[in-house]
Amino acid sequence: MTNTLILYSTVDGQTLAICRHLQQVLEKNGARVTLASLAQADNLVLAEFDKVLIGASIRYGKHRPELYAFVNRHKALLDSKPNGFFSVNVVARKPEKNTPETNPYIQKFLQLSQWQPQMLGVFAGKIDYPRYGFFDRQMIRFIMWMTKGPTDIGGTFEFTDWAKVTDFGEAFGRQ
């Protein structure tokens, strides 16, 4: 039985939802999975895990600084195990930006990170206007207006392709 660690960095919870789905996929295929936030990761003995998968969301065009601090601090350990990384962002709702090779946030991560994951994924996220505070609602609406996305501030728009998430989880499980 493979002992797999899934770490996540999320702002609004969609990355966590994707990680939970991946956890189910991996457990269905026989893995033992521990799910934890990046903030909880320092309380774990990372060397005890056979594989590590990290998922992180984008907010205002950036992954959170804690992500880079973690992967750079633990690069040697990550490199010593089968590993993967995926980004969750709304830009990935566009077919021309929904692969690791074409998604600007994955490419930026690879440039800024000392760690170069063995497996990469990118998933479209979710916009949940009613949950946002006034500032975030207006900023995200403006970004969506500029990028021809949904601007109805009363709506929730999920773009995640769950079949793609399942396929990624199965491929990671075979790694």
Beta strands, then each sheet from edge to edge (+ up, - down):
strand 1: 3-9
strand 2: 32-37
strand 3: 51-57
strand 4: 83-89
strand 5: 119-124
strand 6: 126-128
strand 7: 156-158
sheet 1: 2+ 1+ 3+ 4+ 5+
sheet 2: 6+ 7-
end
